[in-house]
Amino acid sequence: MNFRDQRFLPLANFALHNILSKAERGSDMGVRVELKSKLIEAASYEEAECVMRVYLTNGQMRDYADVPRSVFEQLVGARSAGNYFMEHIRGRFRHPA
């Protein structure tokens, strides 16, 4: 599945706005959104640094640098967050130093 095939659920933009508005705020990462995924437990985004943190269901945590907010929004709005992560994030963004 490529990026153009990625489908959003109905009313995804409205729901995504509400999710991001009500998302938890962590001390080191700005917006954190819990995801219903077999691969990803949650994702968070630090706007000032453009860093996305992905919390995997196996307990691992991965940080990705220079991630546009739109990529984070697409991840949390994707029908399958795991598939989106594997196809559009993993291996495409560098890890912060």
KOLROVEX-69511 format. One line per 10 residues: for each residue x, y, z of C-alpha. Coordinates in Angstrom, 2 decimals, m for minus. Last residue first. Layout:
% residues N
X/Y/Z  ...
END
This chain:
% residues 97
21.60/12.55/18.24  18.02/12.29/17.00  17.10/9.15/15.00  16.78/9.77/11.27  13.54/9.53/9.35  12.79/7.20/6.44  13.74/3.81/7.93  10.48/3.44/9.81  8.17/6.33/8.93  6.12/5.82/5.77
5.60/2.10/5.11  6.14/0.53/8.54  4.48/3.39/10.43  1.50/3.53/8.08  1.04/m0.22/8.40  1.16/m0.06/12.19  m1.18/2.95/12.36  m3.81/1.08/10.34  m6.82/3.23/9.42  m4.49/6.20/9.66
m5.41/9.27/11.71  m2.65/8.90/14.32  m0.03/8.28/11.63  m1.38/10.98/9.30  m1.22/13.53/12.10  2.37/12.55/12.91  3.30/12.85/9.22  1.55/16.25/9.03  3.58/17.45/12.02  6.70/17.15/9.87
9.30/14.73/11.23  12.81/16.16/11.49  13.86/13.58/14.09  12.44/10.13/14.95  12.41/8.70/18.47  11.69/5.03/19.18  10.34/3.49/22.39  10.33/m0.24/23.05  7.76/m1.86/25.34  6.64/m4.60/22.94
3.52/m2.55/22.13  5.70/0.13/20.53  5.80/3.71/21.80  6.64/6.03/18.89  8.26/9.39/19.61  8.09/12.12/16.99  10.58/14.98/17.00  9.89/18.23/15.13  11.92/20.13/17.78  9.34/22.81/18.60
6.39/20.54/17.77  7.26/17.66/20.08  5.10/14.75/18.96  3.83/11.67/20.72  2.81/8.23/19.54  1.02/5.45/21.38  0.71/1.67/21.73  2.02/0.82/18.28  2.30/m2.68/16.79  m1.08/m4.35/17.39
m2.73/m0.97/17.03  m5.36/1.06/18.86  m3.42/4.26/19.35  m2.90/6.49/22.41  m1.99/10.04/21.40  0.75/12.10/23.01  1.27/15.78/22.14  4.26/17.69/23.52  7.12/15.39/24.44  9.49/16.02/27.35
7.07/16.59/30.23  4.15/14.76/28.67  0.96/16.39/27.42  m1.98/14.07/27.01  m4.13/14.62/23.96  m7.39/16.58/24.21  m6.79/19.00/21.34  m4.90/16.38/19.33  m7.75/13.91/19.69  m10.38/16.56/18.91
m8.54/17.69/15.77  m8.11/14.05/14.76  m11.83/13.43/15.20  m12.74/16.36/12.95  m10.15/15.38/10.35  m11.12/11.71/10.58  m14.82/12.38/9.96  m14.99/9.08/8.09  m11.91/6.89/8.60  m8.82/7.82/6.67
m7.51/5.89/3.71  m3.88/5.32/2.74  m3.83/4.37/m0.94  m2.01/7.58/m1.93  0.74/6.79/0.57  1.46/3.37/m0.91  0.00/0.00/0.00
END
